């Protein structure tokens, strides 16, 4: 499948990307290469291939969930411009 300049323009429009004619000429062939690669992938026979939940069949090592630091609100808030009851005070952003 080959994409012409108008198709590339429409794809750019659908993606809300403004493109000049020079950019269309530059990126059109690149988009054609991407579509060509996707077409190649669709030709691969995967009928007898089981789907994998992960490409790597190695279990993850889990670490124990421990609190290693904390309980020092005075130190944490030492450089805060404004704090109140162990919390940062920030300006209101909802109008």
C-alpha positions in Angstrom: 0.0 0.0 0.0 1.4 3.3 -1.0 0.2 6.6 0.6 -0.1 9.6 -1.7 0.4 13.2 -0.5 -3.3 13.8 0.1 -3.5 10.7 2.3 -0.6 11.8 4.3 -2.2 15.3 4.6 -5.4 13.7 5.9 -3.5 11.6 8.5 -1.7 14.7 9.7 -5.1 16.5 9.9 -6.6 13.7 11.9 -3.7 13.9 14.2 -4.1 17.7 14.5 -0.6 18.2 13.0 -0.1 21.2 10.7 2.3 20.3 7.9 3.7 22.3 5.1 4.1 20.8 1.6 7.8 20.4 2.2 7.1 18.4 5.4 4.6 16.3 3.6 7.2 15.5 0.9 9.7 14.7 3.6 7.5 12.6 5.9 5.4 10.9 3.3 8.0 8.3 2.3 8.8 7.7 5.9 5.2 6.9 6.6 5.1 4.7 3.5 8.1 2.7 5.0 6.2 2.3 8.3 3.1 1.1 6.6 5.2 -1.3 4.4 6.8 -2.8 7.6 3.4 -3.3 9.1 2.3 -5.1 6.0 5.3 -7.4 6.2 4.4 -8.2 9.8 0.8 -9.1 8.8 2.2 -11.7 6.4 3.9 -13.7 9.1 2.1 -17.0 9.9 1.4 -17.1 13.6 -1.3 -19.8 13.6 0.5 -22.3 15.7 2.2 -19.8 18.0 1.0 -19.5 21.6 0.7 -16.0 22.9 3.2 -15.1 25.6 2.3 -13.0 28.7 5.8 -11.8 28.6 8.7 -12.3 26.2 10.9 -13.2 29.1 9.9 -16.2 31.1 11.8 -15.2 34.3 9.9 -14.6 37.6 10.6 -11.2 39.1 12.4 -11.0 42.4 10.2 -9.2 44.9 11.7 -7.3 47.8 10.1 -6.9 51.2 8.1 -3.7 51.4 9.8 -1.8 54.2 9.7 1.8 55.3 13.4 2.9 55.1 13.0 6.6 55.7 10.3 8.8 57.0 8.7 10.0 60.2 10.7 13.2 60.0 8.2 15.9 58.9 10.4 18.7 60.3 13.3 17.7 58.1 11.2 17.2 55.0 9.4 20.5 55.4 12.6 22.4 56.4 13.0 24.0 52.9 9.2 24.4 52.2 8.2 28.0 51.6 5.1 27.5 53.7 3.9 24.5 55.8 0.9 23.8 58.0 0.5 20.8 60.3 3.2 18.7 58.6 1.9 19.4 55.1 3.1 21.6 52.2 0.9 24.7 51.6 0.4 25.4 47.9 -1.7 28.0 46.1 -5.2 27.2 45.1 -5.4 26.1 41.4 -9.1 25.5 41.0 -11.0 28.5 39.8 
